[in-house]
Amino acid sequence: MRLGLALGYWGAAPSPGFLDLAVEAERLGYDSVWTAEAWGSDAFTPLTWIAAHTSRIRLGTGIAQMAARTPTATAMHAMTLDHLSGGRLMLGLGLSGPQVVEGWYGRPFPRSPLTAVREYVEVIRQVLRREKPVTQDGAYHPLPYPGADGTGLGKPLKPILHPLRADLPILLGAEGPKNIAQTMRIADGWLPLYFSPDPRRARLADLYAEPLATARPGFTVAPLVHARVCDDVAAGLAPIQAMLGFYIGGMGARGRNFHADLMARMGYEAEAHRIQELFLDGKQAEAVAAVPTAFADEISLVGPRERIAERLDAWRASPVTDLLVTARDPETLRTLAELVL
């Protein structure tokens, strides 16, 4: 397995020490560093800053939101940063959810998410191939624009910039079974949000195994893994449970929360429903307390070094190719490098 450092997105201000962590990860032999975006900091600018201070580590958007940019604008970001970094970019994309797409970006959430994602990726592929002017007769991303409110003067264009790599990797954040299956067909990798390597969980085998069996050689499976080296497992899991309480409870509407749906598919349906009900009723502390310790634990690597070393065996035996570690302390980064690399 390779290791990646997942820095996420910034809060009220730039995350302190984010550049130092990226530099340390490169020194330790980590393969990649990833940034994210929600409705604050963007994913590309911090990566550009990191690229300027590193020389080898690959740079991933994990994830860039499709609603934030047209597919051609995203392709421009990707081509530019790939050139500046010497071919180190990996383009991780995700659709996000209705609350963010409509509430922050002011765009309708697609009625057919699979079609919207497929069209988005195809436009980017066309730009990167640079074989001819980009066109698409699509429902969500048509080029040139065919709407009755347009001028009719739209012209198919080919990028001025010659892409450094026509095969720049595109990875997708996908959570539902159909989305995961499509990801295997159209992308170079999958960025699971919650992933359990537990081979005893039959429901997880059904969720992951069948689509992954169709993945072509070299396909990347890179889940986020919350990691912390500590003596007290319960204390180490507490911030992970707080994060899960927020995402499962509040990152979506009642009856339309992809995070809650995923937790339910992973065998915690009643618990996911309970967390969401408590959170949306204003009982956030109770929602966090309702997050099962077992769920937080199985998607994480938390505890003393010996416990983490033992639990890594299941990850090595899984289809995972890259662990994207969310740790913010150098000790945890070093320990995982010693155990994995």
Secondary structure as UniProt FT lines:
FT   STRAND          2..6
FT   TURN            16..17
FT   HELIX           18..28
FT   STRAND          32..35
FT   HELIX           44..52
FT   STRAND          58..61
FT   STRAND          64..65
FT   HELIX           66..68
FT   HELIX           71..84
FT   TURN            85..86
FT   STRAND          89..94
FT   HELIX           98..103
FT   HELIX           113..129
FT   TURN            148..149
FT   TURN            166..167
FT   STRAND          170..172
FT   HELIX           177..186
FT   STRAND          189..190
FT   TURN            199..200
FT   HELIX           202..212
FT   TURN            213..214
FT   TURN            217..218
FT   STRAND          220..221
FT   STRAND          224..229
FT   HELIX           233..250
FT   TURN            254..255
FT   HELIX           258..265
FT   TURN            266..267
FT   HELIX           269..280
FT   TURN            281..282
FT   HELIX           284..289
FT   HELIX           293..298
FT   STRAND          300..303
FT   HELIX           305..317
FT   STRAND          322..325
FT   HELIX           330..340
//
